[in-house]
Amino acid sequence: MQGKIWTQQDRFGDRIYLTYERWSHIIHPDSHPEVEPYADHLRETIRLGRRKQDPLIPHAYKYYRQFDDLPGGMNHLIAIVVFRRTPDPGGATEENNFVVTAYFQFF
């Protein structure tokens, strides 16, 4: 499959999407397969979570949200989102904000 699984607006009005390719990467056995049953949590993290700009990569943001039902003693789902602007055919720019990866963390 190709394309977007979903597009979600965050608390700040930014529209962020998740592609099938990125989801496949996230749940791959060599990445973070434990996230697969928590797909709805990922979307909620984008919709309602807090975010922090990466100090080394200014166009990347870490979204995070606490959940009480994560495995292995973890309590937060983290989503890394890249914010980009791409030119459209009319010469204007449009947002191109997408989830790169997601994983669990304890803090």
C-alpha positions in Angstrom: 0.0 0.0 0.0 1.1 3.6 -0.6 -0.1 7.0 0.5 -1.4 8.3 3.8 -3.1 6.3 6.5 -4.4 9.4 8.2 -4.0 13.1 8.6 -4.5 14.7 12.0 -4.5 18.3 13.2 -2.5 18.9 16.3 -3.2 21.2 19.2 -1.4 24.1 17.4 -3.5 23.8 14.2 -0.7 22.0 12.2 -1.8 19.1 10.0 0.4 16.0 10.3 0.1 12.8 8.4 1.3 9.2 8.7 2.1 7.2 5.6 1.9 3.4 5.1 5.7 3.4 4.5 6.5 5.1 7.8 4.0 2.9 9.7 5.7 -0.2 8.1 9.0 1.2 9.3 7.8 1.9 12.8 6.3 -1.6 13.3 9.1 -3.5 11.6 10.7 -6.2 13.8 14.0 -4.3 13.8 12.4 -1.0 14.8 9.5 -0.7 17.3 7.0 -3.6 16.7 5.6 -3.2 20.2 3.9 0.0 18.9 1.6 -1.8 16.5 -1.3 -2.4 18.9 -1.2 1.2 19.9 -1.9 2.9 16.6 -4.8 4.8 18.1 -2.5 6.1 20.8 -0.1 7.4 18.1 -2.9 9.4 16.5 -4.0 10.7 20.0 -0.4 11.7 20.7 -0.4 13.9 17.6 -3.8 15.3 18.3 -3.5 16.1 22.0 0.2 15.6 23.0 2.8 18.1 23.9 5.6 18.9 21.6 9.2 20.0 21.8 11.4 21.3 19.0 14.6 19.3 18.4 17.5 21.6 19.3 19.8 20.2 16.6 17.2 19.7 13.9 14.9 22.8 13.9 12.3 21.3 11.5 11.8 18.2 13.7 9.5 18.0 16.7 9.0 15.4 19.4 5.4 14.8 20.3 4.7 13.0 23.6 1.7 11.9 25.6 1.4 9.9 28.8 -0.6 6.6 28.7 -1.3 4.2 31.6 -1.7 1.1 29.4 1.7 0.9 27.6 3.8 -2.3 27.9 7.0 -2.9 29.8 6.6 -0.2 32.4 6.7 2.5 29.7 4.4 5.5 30.3 4.8 7.8 27.2 4.4 7.4 23.5 6.8 9.5 21.5 6.3 10.5 17.9 8.9 12.3 15.9 7.5 14.7 13.3 9.3 16.5 10.5 7.9 19.8 9.4 8.6 20.8 5.8 7.1 23.2 3.2 6.9 22.2 -0.4 6.2 24.4 -3.4 2.9 23.8 -5.2 2.4 24.3 -8.9 1.2 27.9 -8.4 4.4 29.0 -6.7 3.0 29.1 -3.2 4.2 26.7 -0.5 2.2 24.1 1.4 2.8 22.2 4.6 4.3 18.7 4.4 4.4 17.6 8.0 4.7 13.8 8.6 5.5 11.2 11.3 8.9 9.8 10.9 8.9 7.3 13.8 7.3 6.4 17.1 8.3 4.5 20.2 7.7 4.2 23.9 9.6 5.8 26.7 9.5 6.1 30.5 9.8 9.5 32.1 
